[in-house]
Structure formats: structure tokens, C-alpha cells
């Protein structure tokens, strides 16, 4: 069963372009990890919600997800990506959840 990491963000409008660029930087690294299936960045264009950016990362299975989780901190450090610092600097709030994905 696939594992999906879904992050919902509240990004101030003035930080959005820089934040999206940083998200793509991290995604470029994540795509190189074994078991990565797909990922997307969603920008809200309408509707009621405080969240205006959502990202997803799909992993082949629980093992691939756990391995990626262990590799992420070191890999992010190598590429100069510090999620906590970026979110603090850009005043971004996050809500994170992990889901299992199966077809309808």
C-alpha cells in the first residue's frame, strides 16, 4: 500500500514565490530517493481555506517512506535546504499528515 505525505501550508502572499522555489528544491532531492512514486505542489485558486499551498509526496510503501524519512535530514543538509528555518523566515505555517493510498 502506498504512503502519502500531505503538507498543507499557510503562506503569506509576499513569501509565496520564494517558498514555492524552496519546495521545488526539496522535491528535486526527494525524487532521487528509492521508492518515490510522485509528488505535486498545489496552489489554491479559490474556495474557503486558510491553507493556500498543499504538497504531496507518494512513496511505494511504508519501507520506502521510512527510508526516505531517515535520508531526508542529511540530504537536505547537503543541498542547503533547512525546512524549519525557511518556514520561520518566510512566516509559513504547516499542517502535516501521513496517509495510505489505495485506488477507489
N, C-alpha and C positions, 0 to 999 in steps of 0.2 A: 504494500500500500504506500502511495507517495505521501511525502510530508511537505507541507506548505507553510512557509513563514510569511505572515502578512503583517506589515507595519503600516499603521495609519498615523499620519503626521499632521500637525497644525503648524504651518509655515507662514510667517509674516510675508506679505506680498513683496516687501523690499529685499527679502532674503531668498526668494524662490529660485531665481536663476542660478545663484551660487550653490544653493542646496541641491538642485537637480544635477548640476555639474558634478558635485561630490558623490551623489548617488550613482551616477554613471561610472565614476572612477571605481567605486567599490564593486559595482556589478561586473566590470571588466575582470576583476580578480576572481570573483565568485564563479564566473563562467568557466574558469580554468580548473575548478576542483572536480574530482571524480564524483559521479552521481548527480551532478547538476543537470536538471531537465530543462527548465526555462525560467525566465523572470520577466517581470513587466513593471513599468512605472506608470501610474495613473494620476493625471491631474484633473481635479474637479472642474467641471464647466457649468454645473447647475445643480440644484437640489439643496435640501436642508441638511447641513452637517458642519461641524466645526473643522473636520478633517478636510484638507484640500489637496493632499498628496497621499497616495497609497502605493506601496511597493509589495511585490510578491516574489518569492524565490521558491521554486519547486525542486525537491530532491527525490531521487529514485526510491529511497526507502529510509527507514529510521537509521540504519547504519551509516548511510551516506550523509545524512543530516548531522549526526553526532560527530562524524569525522570532519565535516566542514566546520562545525562549531569549534572544534579543537584547533583547526588550522587557521581560522579567521583572524584571531588576535595577532599572531605572528606575521601572517601575510599582509594584514592591514598596516602593521608597523613598517614592513619593508617598502610599501608603496606610499607611505606618508599619509595614511588615512586614519584619523582619530575620531571615531563617531561621537564620543562624548564631548570632545572639545568643539567639534563642528556644530553640534546641536546647541551647546551653550553659547557659542559666539553668534550664531545666527538666530538664537531665541526660538528654537524649534522644540515642540513637544511631541512625544511619541506614545503610541499605544501599540504593544506588540502581542501577537498571539501565534500559536502553532496549531495547525490543523492537519488532519489526514484527508487526502483527496481520493475519491473513487468516482468512476463515471456514474451518471444518472441511472 
